[in-house]
Amino acid sequence: PQLVPSSPSRRTGTGSRPAAGFQLPVSSFAERPKLPDNYTQDTWQKLHEAVGAIQSSISIKYNLEELYQAVENLCSYKVSATLYKQLRQVCEDHVKAQILQFREYPFPVIFFIYFQIMIRSIFLFLDRTYVLQNSMLPSIWDMGLELFRNHVISDKQVQSKTIDGILLLIERERNGEAVDRSLLRSLLSMLSDLQVYKESFEQRFLEETNCLYAAEGQRLMKPLIACVEKQLLGEHLSAILQKGLDNLLDENRISDLTQTYQLFSRVKGGQQILLQHWSEYIKNFGTTIVVNPEKDKDMVQELLDFKDKVDHIIEVCFQKNEKFINLMKESFETFINKRPNKPAELIAKYVDSKLRAGNKEATDEELERILDKIMIIFRFIHGKDVFEAFYKKDLAKRLLVGKSASVDAEKSMLSKLKHECGAAFTSKLEGMFKDMELSKDVMYMQNQSDPGNIDLTVNILTMGYWPTYTPMDVHLNSEMIKLQEVFKTFYLGKHSGRKLQWQTTLGHAVLKAEFKEGKKEFQVSLFQTLVLLMFNEGDEFSFEEIKMATGVEDSELRRTLQSLACGKARVLIKNPKGKDVEDGDKFIFNGDFKHKLFRIKINQIQMKETIEEQVSTTERVFQDRQYQIDAAIVRIMKMRKTLGHNLLVSELYNQLKFPVKPGDLKKRIESLIDRDYMERDKDNPNQYHYVA
């Protein structure tokens, strides 16, 4: 039952006034009415149930006005302090119990605010009387915030969920959805009141806002950018590249090339046209390196430098784009074969310069890296048989004259060639190494059986493995002839049925000599040895006398005398002086010869390639190619029996591994017809039949 205290009063009728001098006596109750028994306890129970229903999100059994009146009644009877404590305890117990659930709610703070608003509306009278009169007590709202801050918002997971929920509401509103703005305002106010707004919310809010406007700016700018790109770039792709790309590449302007690639990649068809100009640049620049005979000396080094340059541009500027890599390879292959055979020859000579003793590559790692780069250039060459011929000739000299820088480096290069071209390509080269190993074993056995005063080393070369050498009969002295015979008897005694042919052009020796300054040793070729030994018999000889005594061929003898009388170490003096050796020149032993070294190498002449050797090697390659073409034609015709000219030529191009002109193929076909390997069809001259 409700108990509303009232005071008695008397009123006059409407519109009437009290009589003059009339007094209305008012008297108070003698004592205040008492509350029914258990009223406070029952009322609190009712309020407790209502608060619990609010916190549990279930309907309240009582009318809100009734609950508000109950709070007012309790406050009127001095129960405010107890009521406040009880309410605080209920709220604190609930917050503590619900922390785990708060972690799961997508918007935990929203529920809490809703609960607090409902609870405060019921206990509003308490808040506006008792709490307001006690400055030390926080309001019901502040009390809720304090509990929430101490027990809930300090939990990182709950804090994160709360911030996520607020940001989601903001995002929904930005996307045009209807949201409760008053709730959002309350949430933000609460974060501010809890003093976590700046540290927990503001930074994330600014980041989300930044992302929003960045995306919005991108969306709005995209059509504008597309228009600008099309008009300023897309319509002028060829003109831009024609005027500027070559300069950028020539000057290796990496940052500008990077920007060019990025800009052209944004325009339709931009990459494709950039690819075309990229390919043209490589072909044009590479052609200037390859086709000019004046650049032959530095051709290979320039090719390696150019390859390094384009590789760097592809990696840094073109983002390792596979299309640019593949087109670069095709372009290299195109320009490097515009001059047939010469690049292959020069690459072989470049390898020789690196593998020869005395090269300036400091470490094995540097040498290995250079060989790897050379192999990349080697892959682009069509005429690999030319490379093989010159490489084999140079390898032979390095092995026989003892000028190889490193056996490991030699075998490493051999391994690379084998991996690139197959075992058939390197079988003869491997045979050369085997011959050198076997020769060491043979010489060890021979020296064990017949040790002599002069140390003799013989290399036994299998004829099929090594380059073809033209034998030269020279006049050896008696001691040399005796050594040859001793070895021949020993070797043929071990290997009956074999035939030995001495290659004097490859021989070399160490000679001891005495001068006024003292003794010296010379590393010389066999031809140089024969010339110098003559000066044991006299101090001066003419060119004709030396030629007659040694039997060395004319041009070879001139080279030999040039090395002894016109080089850095002048053991002989030529009269008259001059760089070239002429008929009638006389040569005098230089007794005053001086040199800072005790052992002096003069046999470098053997390592130098003569023009005749170069021509001879090239001719042998062409001769071998003719044999290969003939063999391929016979092989194809034997299998097909009858074949048209065009089909035969097409098959040959598929099988042959070197470049060949249609005219050369036609000549080989005519040659085989003349030799009765095949014949023309009587009715159709472009049809061939195999002759068994």
Order of alpha helices (4+ residues) and beta strands (2+ residues): alpha-alpha-alpha-alpha-alpha-alpha-alpha-alpha-alpha-alpha-alpha-alpha-alpha-alpha-alpha-alpha-alpha-alpha-alpha-alpha-beta-beta-alpha-beta-alpha-alpha-beta-beta-beta-alpha-beta-alpha-alpha-beta-beta
